[in-house]
Amino acid sequence: MSTKDSRPHIKAVDDPSDAAAQVFYQKREKIYVREVHGLFALLRVAAVVVLLGLYYGLPWLQWDGRQALLFDLPARKFYIFDLVLWPQDFFYLAVLLIIAALSLFFFTALAGRLWCGYACPQTVWTEIFMWIERKIEGDRPKQMKLDKLPWNREKVLKKGGKHLAWLALAGWTGFTFVGYFTPIIELGDRLLAFELGPWETFWIIFYGFATYGNAGWMREQVCLYMCPYARFQSAMFDDNTLIISYDENRGEPRGSRKKGADPDTLGLGDCIDCTMCVQVCPTGIDIRDGLQYECIGCAACIDVCDDVMDRMGYPKGLIRYTTEKALQGESTRVLRPRVLIYAALLLVVSAGLVYSISQRTPLELDIIRDRTGLYRETSQGLVENVYTLKIVNMDEEAHVYRLSVEGLEGLEVNNVETDIRVPGGEVYTLPMSLAVDPVVLDQASNTVYFTLQAVDDPSIVVVQKGRFVGPVGP
């Protein structure tokens, strides 16, 4: 798929070092984004409200007397509503990352950069920062006029007010971020009492500053120069992928004209060259130049172009979601092999994760053999192996467990309590030994099975294999 480069042409300069600097980095010119209304603008607003609502609201939810969503790193526990995950459950995080990657591949192959246009944190926070900017400084023409004014009382108040509002939101964002790792109510109390720890203070400032810098100052620069996704997205596109495109056959040759003028009579296409599609673009590109990696798929150009077409009395869709094949007059295949493969993998992995979590046993048993000796003989002539058991109760409630061991005839369990009580969320260390008559040993290393079952809840049970070492019997 061919793309066109929308970067400004770099003029020749006398100093080679200046030319090299311009090649590697084009000096930023502020983009004044015009506000747009329409279906896709409404979808973006809905995405901002939902995603930011979840981000700022989830840490305040309570569940069974604790924070519903809390990643307690010092205690090495992740609380996700009724689910409590331990370091032993790190596997689930890996599966979640796989699901996230497959989702990105699936939606990109199906409809381009939906993630970038509607759900990327950079897009979401930039939208809310631009909304604040419009409320304080005004719309695009007023912002441009304000920037050209010399510094005066009005400019200081508006610019200062905007940045104070940005910093307040950025600070709250950083506070909320830390609230996912430290109980947020406790964090708020310590903040008001000026008793925050150094790491909590650092991360609130760091994350707040990153939000302020990325969404307030850098904006499209993050998408153009820092985000790797724009560079490899073309590998996931094909001629059947829905992308935002300008219909060149219908729009060209472009040119201005009066409202209601017949383009055929004037020898023009439907594009009136109003540049509104450029003015609403958050990355400042011209979609009429073709598919470009700078396009984040926000569809603002579709909304504004449809509005212009309505006012001109022309059909909508000069800029629209379409495919390369559709633009060439060919039929589009939505259900094609790569989409079906991504969908199947996503379904299988997601179903596997749900099933695995539903069957998860909140109990872990680690068996550690004594390393000081392979075995020892007791005064009764039995062969004895010594073990240390680590019992991890991953439930929030205390349980009483009963231990049994089998695998060898006449196996005796020594130095162990009959019933073992382990508090919720605790690790219990249990020393014990096994003894057996050497005549039943037909090999040097034998398999034994340790079974640990909750007395108060028989469904909580775990079975682990262990090794019993001894001399080979006669």
VEXLUMNU-703471 format. One line per 3 residues: number of its first residue (from 1); for each residue x, y, z of C-alpha. Coordinates in steps of 0.05 Angstrom, whole numbers, padded with zeros to 5 digits. Example, Ala and Ser with C-alpha at 12.3 -4.5 7.8 and 13.67 -1.06 7.14 Angstrom:
1 = 00246,-00090,00156  00273,-00021,00143
//
This chain:
1 = 00000,00000,00000  00030,00065,-00021  00032,00125,00026
4 = 00050,00197,00015  00097,00237,00060  00062,00298,00089
7 = 00123,00328,00121  00140,00399,00099  00191,00406,00045
10 = 00260,00420,00074  00294,00478,00040  00367,00478,00024
13 = 00413,00515,00072  00485,00537,00069  00506,00505,00134
16 = 00507,00428,00127  00498,00420,00203  00434,00461,00200
19 = 00409,00418,00142  00423,00355,00181  00385,00382,00241
22 = 00325,00397,00198  00326,00328,00166  00326,00292,00233
25 = 00276,00338,00268  00229,00388,00239  00218,00447,00286
28 = 00148,00444,00315  00096,00493,00293  00037,00497,00340
31 = -00025,00464,00313  -00090,00501,00327  -00144,00447,00323
34 = -00213,00470,00304  -00270,00441,00344  -00314,00393,00305
37 = -00383,00362,00316  -00412,00299,00287  -00420,00224,00298
40 = -00346,00208,00306  -00334,00269,00350  -00390,00243,00394
43 = -00358,00174,00397  -00292,00206,00417  -00326,00245,00473
46 = -00360,00182,00496  -00293,00145,00497  -00261,00202,00537
49 = -00318,00202,00588  -00319,00127,00597  -00243,00116,00599
52 = -00227,00175,00644  -00287,00159,00687  -00259,00089,00697
55 = -00189,00114,00709  -00208,00167,00761  -00265,00128,00792
58 = -00241,00056,00800  -00192,00069,00857  -00248,00097,00900
61 = -00292,00034,00895  -00293,-00009,00957  -00301,-00085,00958
64 = -00309,-00126,01022  -00279,-00071,01064  -00219,-00058,01019
67 = -00203,-00022,00954  -00233,-00059,00896  -00174,-00049,00850
70 = -00107,-00047,00884  -00037,-00070,00864  -00004,-00079,00931
73 = 00069,-00087,00912  00098,-00090,00983  00050,-00146,01001
76 = 00058,-00177,00931  -00017,-00181,00921  -00062,-00155,00865
79 = -00134,-00143,00886  -00183,-00143,00828  -00252,-00140,00859
82 = -00265,-00211,00886  -00201,-00238,00856  -00134,-00236,00892
85 = -00073,-00252,00851  -00005,-00271,00878  00065,-00273,00846
88 = 00049,-00346,00829  -00007,-00319,00784  00041,-00278,00741
91 = 00021,-00324,00684  -00046,-00287,00680  -00010,-00221,00666
94 = 00027,-00253,00608  -00039,-00278,00580  -00071,-00209,00588
97 = -00013,-00179,00548  -00024,-00231,00493  -00098,-00214,00491
100 = -00082,-00140,00487  -00034,-00152,00428  -00084,-00197,00392
103 = -00139,-00145,00402  -00094,-00091,00373  -00078,-00135,00312
106 = -00152,-00154,00303  -00181,-00084,00305  -00124,-00055,00264
109 = -00133,-00107,00209  -00208,-00094,00211  -00213,-00018,00215
112 = -00145,00014,00220  -00121,00055,00279  -00183,00052,00323
115 = -00139,00047,00384  -00101,00111,00367  -00163,00151,00349
118 = -00208,00133,00408  -00173,00096,00465  -00099,00113,00467
121 = -00082,00150,00532  -00046,00203,00492  -00109,00216,00451
124 = -00155,00214,00511  -00116,00262,00554  -00101,00308,00496
127 = -00176,00313,00482  -00191,00335,00553  -00132,00384,00554
130 = -00156,00415,00488  -00226,00421,00517  -00198,00459,00577
133 = -00158,00503,00528  -00221,00520,00488  -00261,00536,00551
136 = -00208,00586,00575  -00176,00614,00511  -00234,00605,00463
139 = -00239,00570,00396  -00185,00564,00342  -00188,00636,00315
142 = -00188,00665,00386  -00128,00621,00406  -00089,00644,00345
145 = -00107,00717,00358  -00087,00710,00432  -00019,00681,00415
148 = -00004,00739,00368  -00021,00791,00421  00035,00822,00463
151 = 00035,00801,00536  -00019,00838,00572  -00067,00826,00630
154 = -00116,00787,00588  -00063,00742,00559  -00030,00729,00626
157 = -00096,00712,00659  -00118,00665,00603  -00051,00631,00593
160 = -00039,00627,00668  -00109,00601,00681  -00102,00548,00627
163 = -00036,00522,00654  -00062,00522,00725  -00121,00480,00703
166 = -00075,00434,00665  -00029,00426,00725  -00088,00412,00771
169 = -00114,00357,00725  -00044,00330,00715  -00032,00329,00790
172 = -00098,00293,00802  -00078,00244,00747  -00012,00229,00782
175 = -00047,00222,00850  -00097,00174,00820  -00042,00133,00788
178 = -00007,00124,00855  -00075,00108,00885  -00075,00042,00846
181 = -00013,00020,00886  -00026,00053,00953  -00098,00053,00982
184 = -00123,00119,00955  -00162,00140,01017  -00100,00129,01060
187 = -00059,00164,01007  -00106,00224,01008  -00102,00229,01084
190 = -00026,00227,01082  -00025,00279,01027  -00069,00327,01067
193 = -00024,00316,01127  00040,00327,01085  00064,00257,01105
196 = 00075,00226,01037  00134,00179,01028  00190,00196,00979
199 = 00170,00144,00927  00096,00164,00929  00116,00237,00922
202 = 00163,00221,00864  00111,00181,00825  00056,00232,00834
205 = 00102,00287,00808  00132,00244,00753  00065,00218,00726
208 = 00032,00286,00733  00090,00320,00697  00088,00268,00641
211 = 00013,00280,00632  00022,00355,00632  00080,00352,00582
214 = 00051,00300,00535  -00021,00324,00532  -00009,00398,00541
217 = 00056,00412,00504  00079,00355,00460  00012,00328,00436
220 = 00021,00306,00364  00096,00302,00373  00086,00239,00416
223 = 00048,00207,00358  00097,00231,00304  00164,00217,00338
226 = 00156,00176,00400  00102,00124,00387  00127,00062,00350
229 = 00057,00039,00330  00053,00088,00272  00116,00057,00242
232 = 00092,-00015,00239  00018,-00005,00229  00024,-00014,00154
235 = 00045,-00086,00166  -00025,-00100,00194  -00061,-00063,00138
238 = -00083,-00093,00071  -00127,-00071,00014  -00190,-00093,00052
241 = -00175,-00054,00116  -00223,00002,00132  -00183,00067,00133
244 = -00201,00141,00130  -00191,00162,00059  -00205,00220,00012
247 = -00241,00201,-00051  -00194,00232,-00102  -00236,00210,-00162
250 = -00296,00247,-00135  -00260,00307,-00104  -00210,00327,-00157
253 = -00198,00376,-00187  -00212,00415,-00124  -00230,00489,-00123
256 = -00272,00541,-00088  -00342,00559,-00112  -00407,00588,-00089
259 = -00456,00549,-00047  -00500,00504,-00090  -00456,00511,-00152
262 = -00455,00451,-00198  -00384,00423,-00198  -00394,00389,-00266
265 = -00411,00456,-00298  -00348,00487,-00268  -00305,00428,-00287
268 = -00288,00415,-00214  -00294,00359,-00165  -00334,00361,-00101
271 = -00276,00386,-00058  -00282,00461,-00048  -00211,00466,-00020
274 = -00236,00497,00045  -00180,00463,00084  -00228,00448,00141
277 = -00203,00376,00142  -00133,00402,00156  -00157,00451,00210
280 = -00191,00396,00251  -00133,00346,00245  -00097,00338,00312
283 = -00032,00320,00277  -00038,00375,00224  -00037,00331,00162
286 = -00077,00338,00098  -00117,00274,00088  -00124,00292,00014
289 = -00050,00274,00005  -00066,00200,00016  -00054,00151,00073
292 = 00000,00176,00119  00031,00146,00181  00016,00211,00219
295 = -00059,00198,00213  -00085,00172,00280  -00154,00152,00254
298 = -00194,00201,00296  -00244,00213,00238  -00250,00288,00254
301 = -00239,00302,00180  -00299,00258,00163  -00345,00297,00209
304 = -00324,00366,00184  -00324,00346,00110  -00394,00316,00116
307 = -00417,00381,00147  -00386,00421,00089  -00418,00374,00038
310 = -00485,00384,00072  -00479,00459,00068  -00458,00456,-00005
313 = -00515,00409,-00022  -00468,00352,-00043  -00471,00279,-00021
316 = -00433,00261,00042  -00374,00214,00041  -00320,00253,00004
319 = -00276,00234,00063  -00300,00169,00094  -00282,00102,00123
322 = -00269,00059,00062  -00218,00010,00034  -00165,00013,-00020
325 = -00205,-00037,-00060  -00270,00003,-00054  -00234,00065,-00079
328 = -00211,00025,-00139  -00282,00002,-00152  -00271,-00069,-00128
331 = -00310,-00108,-00075  -00284,-00110,-00004  -00275,-00174,00037
334 = -00286,-00160,00110  -00281,-00233,00133  -00213,-00251,00105
337 = -00161,-00301,00131  -00120,-00254,00175  -00183,-00225,00209
340 = -00211,-00295,00221  -00144,-00320,00249  -00138,-00260,00296
343 = -00210,-00269,00318  -00202,-00343,00330  -00137,-00334,00370
346 = -00168,-00278,00411  -00229,-00320,00426  -00189,-00382,00446
349 = -00139,-00345,00490  -00194,-00303,00524  -00237,-00365,00536
352 = -00176,-00401,00563  -00161,-00344,00611  -00233,-00342,00637
355 = -00234,-00417,00647  -00167,-00418,00681  -00188,-00363,00730
358 = -00254,-00398,00744  -00217,-00463,00760  -00162,-00429,00800
361 = -00149,-00459,00869  -00131,-00406,00921  -00079,-00453,00952
364 = -00005,-00464,00936  00039,-00519,00962  00114,-00519,00953
367 = 00155,-00580,00974  00228,-00571,00992  00270,-00632,01007
370 = 00325,-00626,01059  00391,-00615,01022  00437,-00636,01078
373 = 00428,-00710,01064  00392,-00755,01015  00360,-00797,01071
376 = 00374,-00823,01140  00358,-00887,01179  00316,-00885,01242
379 = 00326,-00927,01305  00268,-00970,01281  00305,-00987,01217
382 = 00261,-00943,01173  00286,-00897,01118  00268,-00824,01131
385 = 00266,-00762,01086  00260,-00692,01114  00219,-00637,01080
388 = 00198,-00566,01089  00128,-00549,01063  00109,-00478,01043
391 = 00033,-00471,01047  00006,-00408,01015  -00066,-00390,01030
394 = -00084,-00345,00972  -00155,-00336,00998  -00175,-00276,01040
397 = -00205,-00321,01093  -00168,-00368,01141  -00173,-00442,01127
400 = -00156,-00507,01164  -00120,-00556,01119  -00108,-00630,01126
403 = -00045,-00662,01097  -00039,-00733,01071  00017,-00767,01033
406 = 00013,-00831,00992  00052,-00867,00939  00091,-00919,00981
409 = 00063,-00976,01021  00065,-00964,01096  00088,-00892,01089
412 = 00089,-00855,01156  00080,-00780,01163  00119,-00754,01223
415 = 00129,-00689,01260  00067,-00656,01230  00003,-00629,01257
418 = -00062,-00664,01238  -00098,-00599,01221  -00060,-00538,01197
421 = -00092,-00470,01204  -00066,-00416,01157  -00093,-00344,01161
424 = -00119,-00312,01098  -00064,-00285,01053  -00008,-00317,01094
427 = 00049,-00365,01080  00057,-00422,01131  00122,-00460,01137
430 = 00114,-00533,01159  00173,-00579,01174  00158,-00653,01168
433 = 00187,-00720,01152  00166,-00784,01117  00189,-00854,01137
436 = 00181,-00922,01103  00206,-00992,01110  00265,-01000,01061
439 = 00238,-01067,01036  00183,-01031,00997  00233,-00988,00959
442 = 00246,-01018,00890  00286,-00958,00865  00330,-00903,00893
445 = 00282,-00846,00876  00207,-00856,00887  00147,-00813,00872
448 = 00102,-00793,00929  00040,-00749,00927  00025,-00695,00978
451 = -00049,-00677,00984  -00071,-00614,01021  -00146,-00603,01029
454 = -00186,-00550,01066  -00227,-00582,01121  -00280,-00527,01117
457 = -00283,-00526,01041  -00266,-00593,01007  -00266,-00560,00939
460 = -00200,-00526,00958  -00150,-00581,00947  -00081,-00586,00916
463 = -00038,-00646,00899  00037,-00641,00889  00088,-00693,00869
466 = 00150,-00702,00912  00210,-00748,00913  00228,-00799,00967
469 = 00300,-00822,00964  00327,-00885,00997  00367,-00949,00986
472 = 00340,-01001,00939  00308,-01057,00978  00331,-01130,00975
//
